[in-house]
Amino acid sequence: MDVLKRLFEQHFGLAPAELKPLQGALGGSGRVIVRLTGGGFSAIGILYPVREENVAFLEFSRHFRRHGLPVPAIYGEALKEGAYLEEDLGDTTLFEHLSRNRTADAVDAPAVEAYRKVVAALPRFQVEAGRDLNYKVCHPRASFDRQSIAWDLNYFKYYFLRLAGVPFNEQALEHDFSRLTKLLLQADKEYFLYRDFQSRNVMLRDGEPFFLDYQGGRKGALQYDIASLLFDGKADLPPALRQELLDYYLDCLAKHLDFKREAFLEYYYAYVYVRIMQALGAYGFRGFYERKPHFLQSVPYALKNLRWLAHNVTLPIALPALMDAFNGMLASEKLQALDAPESGLTVRVYSFSFHRQMPVDEEGHGGGFVFDGRGLPNPGREERFKTLTGKDALVIEYLEQQESVRQFLRNAEEMVDATAASYQKRGFSSLMVSFGCTGGQHRSVYLAEQLAKHLRKRNGVQVTVRHIELEKLGK
């Protein structure tokens, strides 16, 4: 970590007061990601030993910023030590924003609007910035060519089909792979292909999207990235919204490029299929091979997408062996077991003021946990915070600098985690967690938001959040 501390001090002129690891074992990239803070400043540090990927990310970042695209500023780099420092874009991903703004299969307006902003930005990366990008620094390939496609398809075959125990005829499947590759390569491939254009790689700050993790980008077809976003596993976008966003993307693309929609759509669903297979290969490698089970939580969503495609899409070529493999996946008892959550547990998280009424249990299950945050440092006592809430960046930064707040939150998370796990095993459906403070505006709101964010990482758990006093204030 010393190299990151040095980069922070070189850029900001003072040493960081705290280093906080982010992502942990949940990430699949192998990067060490750290938030460094001190003196009111914050930055994200990356440690990764693959020089070629680091070079690609740094060069692409500077290139995109020259084109006015919303990507993180690079504060410093130490390539020999596999490190660089970049702008901190906060903690809210597009995926988390979507999770907070949906009810069952309905996606609420704030999430739809965020997706539209993301979709509108994509052609600028692909066409505008793609024209003069230095593709020589791409890693591991300069284009999404025959070799790239073969890697993805074999990744799927050996790390998903084989490890999941799904039977297939290898020679017949190779024949279908060859036919699919030929079709994919017929699409126009002269654009920037972002590669990992998905909801977890988009940050939202003040309602505006910022983009990350394009270091695997290369030259390729337009269809791949919009397919990645709209068929993003756990995002689980409703089909009608996917179609609405696809139409909007094509409208935005038309402002940058003269193209025929029919030609675009001729290859679109072939790219949807290859992207789903690439993702399944990654789930299989991380989940079955590396034994990181949380990656397998995304498999049921990929199967749901394959089931929808089977009923709604006809490709311009026949791929009988591949479709047989998909049918085998959909019929697999091993994979179906992944689709069965331990329970349908809903955790309802509240913030409130102890000067007023505590939240009322509406489920008849009991009030659950009630945590008293009044013993923590109170931002409400400082004039600069009086009109803000625990959802505002300045208040969040203030509270996260307090060790007592961090310890309080860790303790609460541990207690709620243990109970949630037990409730899931026992088939309980409801858990209520409430945080109170003096006014219900700062500390309790912050704690409720942080716990909800933490719980959303659990499989089989739905989380709702209500801020009682903020609702009264119209916030």
Backbone hydrogen bonds, N-H to C=O, Kabsch-Sander energy under -0.5 kcal/mol:
donor,donor_aa,acceptor,acceptor_aa,energy
5,K,1,M,-2.2
6,R,2,D,-2.4
7,L,3,V,-2.2
8,F,4,L,-2.4
9,E,5,K,-2.4
10,Q,6,R,-2.4
11,H,7,L,-1.9
12,F,8,F,-2.9
13,G,9,E,-1.9
17,A,37,T,-2.3
18,E,37,T,-2.0
20,K,35,R,-2.9
22,L,33,I,-3.3
24,G,22,L,-2.4
26,L,23,Q,-1.5
27,G,24,G,-1.2
32,V,47,L,-2.4
33,I,22,L,-0.6
33,I,31,R,-0.6
34,V,45,G,-2.6
35,R,20,K,-2.8
36,L,34,V,-0.6
36,L,43,A,-2.8
37,T,18,E,-2.3
38,G,41,F,-2.0
41,F,38,G,-1.9
43,A,36,L,-2.1
44,I,86,E,-2.7
45,G,34,V,-3.5
45,G,43,A,-0.5
46,I,84,Y,-2.7
47,L,32,V,-2.3
48,Y,82,G,-2.8
51,R,49,P,-1.2
54,N,50,V,-1.9
55,V,51,R,-2.9
56,A,52,E,-2.1
57,F,53,E,-2.6
58,L,54,N,-2.5
59,E,55,V,-2.7
60,F,56,A,-2.7
61,S,57,F,-2.7
62,R,58,L,-2.0
63,H,59,E,-2.2
64,F,60,F,-3.1
65,R,61,S,-2.2
66,R,62,R,-1.7
67,H,63,H,-1.0
68,G,65,R,-1.6
69,L,64,F,-2.6
71,V,69,L,-1.6
75,Y,73,A,-0.6
75,Y,85,L,-2.4
76,G,85,L,-1.5
78,A,83,A,-3.2
81,E,78,A,-1.2
82,G,79,L,-1.4
83,A,78,A,-1.8
84,Y,46,I,-1.6
85,L,76,G,-3.0
86,E,44,I,-2.9
87,E,73,A,-2.4
88,D,42,S,-0.6
89,L,87,E,-0.7
93,T,91,D,-0.8
94,L,199,S,-1.0
94,L,202,V,-2.5
95,F,199,S,-1.4
97,H,93,T,-2.4
98,L,94,L,-2.5
99,S,95,F,-2.4
100,R,96,E,-1.7
101,N,97,H,-0.9
101,N,98,L,-0.8
102,R,99,S,-0.6
103,T,106,A,-2.8
106,A,103,T,-2.8
107,V,105,D,-0.5
108,D,101,N,-2.7
108,D,106,A,-0.5
111,A,108,D,-0.7
112,V,108,D,-1.9
113,E,109,A,-2.7
114,A,110,P,-1.8
115,Y,111,A,-2.4
116,R,112,V,-2.2
117,K,113,E,-1.9
118,V,114,A,-2.0
119,V,115,Y,-2.9
120,A,116,R,-2.3
121,A,117,K,-1.3
122,L,118,V,-1.2
124,R,121,A,-0.9
125,F,121,A,-1.3
125,F,122,L,-0.6
126,Q,122,L,-2.4
127,V,123,P,-3.0
128,E,123,P,-1.1
129,A,124,R,-3.1
131,R,127,V,-1.1
131,R,128,E,-0.6
135,Y,133,L,-1.3
137,V,134,N,-1.3
138,C,135,Y,-1.2
139,H,215,Q,-0.5
144,F,219,K,-3.1
145,D,143,S,-2.0
149,I,145,D,-2.5
150,A,146,R,-2.3
151,W,147,Q,-2.3
152,D,148,S,-2.0
153,L,149,I,-2.6
154,N,150,A,-2.5
155,Y,151,W,-2.1
156,F,152,D,-2.0
157,K,153,L,-2.2
158,Y,154,N,-2.9
159,Y,155,Y,-2.0
160,F,156,F,-1.3
161,L,156,F,-2.3
162,R,157,K,-2.0
164,A,160,F,-2.6
165,G,161,L,-0.6
165,G,162,R,-0.9
166,V,161,L,-2.4
170,E,168,F,-0.8
173,L,169,N,-2.9
174,E,170,E,-2.4
175,H,171,Q,-1.9
176,D,172,A,-2.0
177,F,173,L,-2.6
178,S,174,E,-2.1
179,R,175,H,-1.9
180,L,176,D,-2.8
181,T,177,F,-2.6
182,K,178,S,-2.1
183,L,179,R,-1.8
184,L,180,L,-2.6
185,L,181,T,-2.4
186,Q,183,L,-1.3
187,A,184,L,-1.2
191,Y,220,G,-1.9
192,F,126,Q,-2.2
193,L,191,Y,-0.5
193,L,218,R,-3.7
194,Y,192,F,-0.7
196,D,194,Y,-1.1
198,Q,196,D,-1.7
201,N,198,Q,-1.9
202,V,199,S,-0.9
203,M,210,F,-2.9
204,L,92,T,-3.2
205,R,203,M,-0.5
205,R,208,E,-2.5
208,E,205,R,-1.8
210,F,203,M,-2.7
211,F,70,P,-2.6
212,L,201,N,-2.4
217,G,214,Y,-2.1
218,R,193,L,-1.8
219,K,142,A,-2.4
220,G,191,Y,-3.0
222,L,188,D,-0.6
224,Y,221,A,-0.6
226,I,222,L,-0.9
227,A,223,Q,-1.9
228,S,224,Y,-2.1
229,L,225,D,-2.1
230,L,226,I,-2.4
231,F,227,A,-2.1
232,D,229,L,-1.0
236,D,232,D,-1.3
236,D,233,G,-1.5
242,R,238,P,-2.3
243,Q,239,P,-2.3
244,E,240,A,-2.1
245,L,241,L,-2.7
246,L,242,R,-2.3
247,D,243,Q,-2.5
248,Y,244,E,-2.0
249,Y,245,L,-2.5
250,L,246,L,-2.2
251,D,247,D,-1.9
252,C,248,Y,-2.4
253,L,249,Y,-3.0
254,A,250,L,-1.8
255,K,252,C,-1.2
256,H,253,L,-1.8
257,L,253,L,-1.5
259,F,257,L,-0.8
261,R,259,F,-0.5
264,F,260,K,-2.0
265,L,261,R,-2.8
266,E,262,E,-1.3
267,Y,263,A,-0.7
267,Y,264,F,-1.1
268,Y,264,F,-0.9
269,Y,265,L,-0.7
271,Y,267,Y,-1.7
272,V,268,Y,-1.7
273,Y,269,Y,-2.2
274,V,270,A,-2.1
275,R,271,Y,-2.2
276,I,272,V,-2.3
277,M,273,Y,-2.4
278,Q,274,V,-2.2
279,A,275,R,-2.4
280,L,276,I,-2.5
281,G,277,M,-2.3
282,A,278,Q,-1.9
283,Y,279,A,-2.6
284,G,280,L,-2.8
285,F,281,G,-2.5
286,R,282,A,-2.7
287,G,283,Y,-2.9
288,F,284,G,-1.5
289,Y,284,G,-1.9
290,E,285,F,-2.3
292,K,286,R,-2.0
295,F,292,K,-2.0
296,L,293,P,-1.2
297,Q,294,H,-0.9
298,S,295,F,-1.3
299,V,296,L,-1.1
302,A,298,S,-1.6
303,L,299,V,-2.5
304,K,300,P,-2.0
305,N,301,Y,-2.0
306,L,302,A,-2.3
307,R,303,L,-2.4
308,W,304,K,-2.1
309,L,305,N,-2.5
310,A,306,L,-2.4
311,H,307,R,-1.3
312,N,308,W,-1.4
313,V,309,L,-2.4
323,M,319,L,-2.5
324,D,320,P,-2.1
325,A,321,A,-2.0
326,F,322,L,-2.3
327,N,323,M,-2.5
328,G,324,D,-2.3
329,M,325,A,-2.1
330,L,326,F,-2.4
331,A,327,N,-1.5
332,S,328,G,-0.7
332,S,329,M,-0.9
336,Q,332,S,-2.4
337,A,333,E,-1.9
338,L,334,K,-0.6
338,L,335,L,-0.6
339,D,335,L,-0.6
339,D,336,Q,-1.1
340,A,337,A,-1.2
345,L,343,S,-1.0
345,L,460,G,-1.0
346,T,429,S,-2.2
347,V,345,L,-0.5
347,V,462,Q,-3.0
348,R,346,T,-0.6
348,R,431,L,-2.8
349,V,347,V,-0.6
349,V,464,T,-3.0
350,Y,433,V,-2.6
351,S,466,R,-1.7
352,F,435,F,-1.9
354,F,437,C,-2.5
355,H,438,T,-0.8
356,R,353,S,-1.6
362,E,360,V,-0.6
369,F,432,M,-2.0
371,F,434,S,-3.2
373,G,371,F,-0.7
373,G,436,G,-3.1
376,L,373,G,-1.6
381,R,378,N,-1.5
382,E,379,P,-2.2
385,F,382,E,-1.7
386,K,382,E,-0.6
386,K,383,E,-1.0
388,L,385,F,-1.5
390,G,441,Q,-2.2
392,D,389,T,-2.0
396,I,392,D,-2.5
397,E,393,A,-2.8
398,Y,394,L,-2.0
399,L,395,V,-2.7
400,E,396,I,-2.6
401,Q,397,E,-0.9
401,Q,398,Y,-0.6
402,Q,399,L,-1.6
403,E,401,Q,-0.6
406,R,402,Q,-2.1
407,Q,403,E,-2.6
408,F,404,S,-2.2
409,L,405,V,-2.5
410,R,406,R,-2.3
411,N,407,Q,-2.5
412,A,408,F,-2.4
413,E,409,L,-2.8
414,E,410,R,-2.3
415,M,411,N,-2.1
416,V,412,A,-2.6
417,D,413,E,-2.8
418,A,414,E,-2.0
419,T,415,M,-1.9
420,A,416,V,-3.0
421,A,417,D,-2.6
422,S,418,A,-1.9
423,Y,419,T,-2.9
424,Q,420,A,-2.4
425,K,421,A,-2.0
426,R,422,S,-1.9
427,G,423,Y,-0.6
427,G,424,Q,-1.0
428,F,423,Y,-2.4
431,L,346,T,-2.2
433,V,348,R,-2.7
434,S,369,F,-2.3
435,F,350,Y,-2.3
436,G,371,F,-2.8
437,C,352,F,-1.6
446,Y,442,H,-2.6
447,L,443,R,-2.6
448,A,444,S,-2.3
449,E,445,V,-2.4
450,Q,446,Y,-2.4
451,L,447,L,-2.4
452,A,448,A,-2.3
453,K,449,E,-2.2
454,H,450,Q,-2.1
455,L,451,L,-2.7
456,R,452,A,-1.8
457,K,454,H,-1.2
458,R,455,L,-2.1
461,V,458,R,-0.9
462,Q,345,L,-2.6
464,T,347,V,-2.2
466,R,349,V,-2.4
468,I,351,S,-2.1
468,I,466,R,-0.7
471,E,467,H,-2.4
472,K,468,I,-1.4
473,L,469,E,-1.4
474,G,471,E,-1.1
475,K,470,L,-3.1
